[in-house]
Amino acid sequence: MFWSDQLIVSTSRRAFSHKMLQLTKRLQEGISLINATDINKVKGLLGRVCASLCAGHSQVFSEEEEEKLSASLGLPVEKTRQLIYTNIYIMQQAAHGMVRPTFLGEQLQACELTPDRANVFVEHWTTHAKQIVETLRQQSLSEKQLADISWELHLKTASSGCARQTHPIAHLQLNLSNSKEPSSTKVGPTESVVMQFNQDQLYQLYDQIEQIQANLDALR
């Protein structure tokens, strides 16, 4: 996803890792380009990236604009594109992890981005985080979206000789709709997925949902 023109990330996520950015050689090269770029131009470029992410546009600059930007920065077009996509990637990863601004700054400095430029990212993330996450959520890569949930609780007896030893089993039915269809044409769920949970599994699911909610609340 890093080097594609798509600005969409899936908002479904695994348990959050303490490390937001994996410092690959490609990312390190991009960070070096940011460090070597005038900070005012970094602000302008990042502002344009954030505006595109908020609007859900699939491309930040046209080819003509990239050429003009390259001339302004004194860089080959390929290096300019690497600079642009490094900015995109950092903001996408922040959105994917739903991180706090201070944590973003710490992660960027750990990747050797200079403190003043890391602060530029923190400021833009503080301003645009909520809208970026919401836009990316609406542009989910999945063709299915959750329409509603129904559930049933069953008590399963351990054995015929121990009628009092019962185990609660929950059945969750997730009714899915096609996210690609306009809302006006949706008649009802297009697919149902039934899942079974015992008590321990339900607690684990609840804990995961609590972590997601905590990260969402942190963006408000």
N, C-alpha and C positions, 0 to 999 in steps of 0.2 A: 504493500500500500504506500510505502514511503515515496517511491519515485513514480507513481502513476499520477495522472491528472485528476483522478477522482478525489474529492474532498470529503468523501462520506466514510464514516466509521460506524461500525455496529455498536449500538449502545448496550447490547447484552454483554455481560462481562463476568469474568471469573473472580475469585477472591482477590482482593487488591494486594499487589506486591509492594514491598517497601522500596523497590527500585523502579522508577517510572521510565527511565531512558536506558537503553542498552547502548553503550558507547562503541558502536561499530566504527570501522575505518571511514566509511562514507559519512557518518554523522560527525566524526571528529574533523574531517575536511570541511564540512559545512559550518561547524562552529568556528573553525579558524577563519573562514570567509567572513562570518559575522563580526568576529573580533577585529578584522582588518578593515571593516567598512565604517565610514563616518557614522557616528551615533545618530545624528539627525536623519541620515538616510535609512538607518536601521528602523527608526521610529516610523518613518513614512512607509517603508516597505511592510512592516508588521501591521500597521494600521490598515493597509490595503488587503493584506491576508485576512485579518479579522473581519473586515467588512464582507469579503467574499464568503467566508465561512458562515457568518451570520445570515447572509442572503441565500446560502445554499448553491452558489454558483460553482460550476465544475471547473472553471479556469480563472485564475487570478488576473493574468495579463494576456493580451493578444500577442501574436508574434511580432507585430510592429512595435507594440509597447515594450516587449522584451528587448528588442534591438535598441530602442531609445534608452532604456534603463542600463543596458550594457555599456553604451557609450558614456552615460553619466557616471557609471561606477568605474569605468576603465577596465572592464573585464570582458573576456570572451563570452559569447552568448551561453555556451554550455556551463561555464562557471556561474553566470547569473542565474540560470535555471536551478543549479544546485543550491545557490543561496536562497532562492525563493522556496524551494521544496523543503529545505531545512527548517525554515520558518513555519511552513505548513505542518511538517511532521511534529515539531515541538508542540504546537497548539493542538493538533489532533491527539497526541499522547496525553496532554493535560485534560482534554475532554474525555478521552477514553477512561482515564483513571479518576476523573472528577476530583482533582487534587485541590488542596488549599493553595492560595497564592504564595504563602511563605515556603511551602514545600516545593513548589515549582522553582522558586529562586534558588533554594538549596541544591536541588537536583542539577540545575543548569551550571551553577558554580562548581559542583563536583565534576561536571563534564568540561571544566576549564573555560567556560564562558566568563568574560570579565564581569565584575560586579555591577558596573554601570549598565552594561547591556542586559545582564540578567534582570536588573530592575525595570528595564523597558518592557521585557516580557511579562514581568509580574504586574506592572501597571495595566497593560493591555488585557491580560487575563482577568484581572480584578473587574475591569469595565465590561468585558464582553463574554465572560464565562457562561452566564446563565443563558444568553441568547444562542451561543454556539452549541451548547449541549442540547438545548431544545430543538434547534434546527437539525442537528445530526440525529436526534432521536426520531424526528418525524421522517427523516430520510433513511430509515433502517434498511439495511441490505436484505433483510429477510422479506420474502414475499407474503408472509403470514404475520398477522398481528392479533393480539389477544382481544377478543370481543367481550367475553364474560366468563365467569367461573361458576360452576355448581359443585356441590360436595355432598357426601353421605358418610355417616359414621357407622361402622359395624363392630360388633363385639364377637370375637372369635374365642370359642372355648378351647382350652389347652387339650383336654381329653374327655371322653365320656365319663370317666371316673372322678374327674375334678371339675365339676360344673361351675364352681365358684372362681376358678382361675381363668379369667377372661383377658383377652388382649385386644385393645382397641385398634381397629384398622380404619384409616381414612381413605376414601376414594375421591380424588379431585378430577373433575372433568373440565378441561380447558377448551373453550369454544373459540376457534380461530377464524378470522376473516381474511380475505385477500387484500393486502395493503395497496396493491397497484390499482384497484378499482376505485373510481370516484365514490365518495360517500353517498351520493344520491342514487347510485346504482346498486348498492349493497342490499341484498334482500335478507340475508341472515348468515350464520356461520357456514363456512365452506368445509370445515374439517373439525373433528373433535378428537382430543387426546385424553385418555383416561390414565391416571397414575395412582398407584397404591402406596401408602406410607404407613409404617408403624410409628409408635410414639417417638422413638429416638430419631427416626428420619424426619419427622415433622419438626422436632426441635432444631435439627440441623438446617432445615429449610428456613425456619423462622429466623435463626441467627444470620443467615446469608441475607435475607430480606432486610433485617435490621441494619446490617453493614451498608447495604445499598442506600437505605433511607438516610443514614447518618451522613453519607457522602453527598447526597442530594441536598440535605439541609445545610451543609457547609457552604453551598453555593448561594444561598439566599442572602 
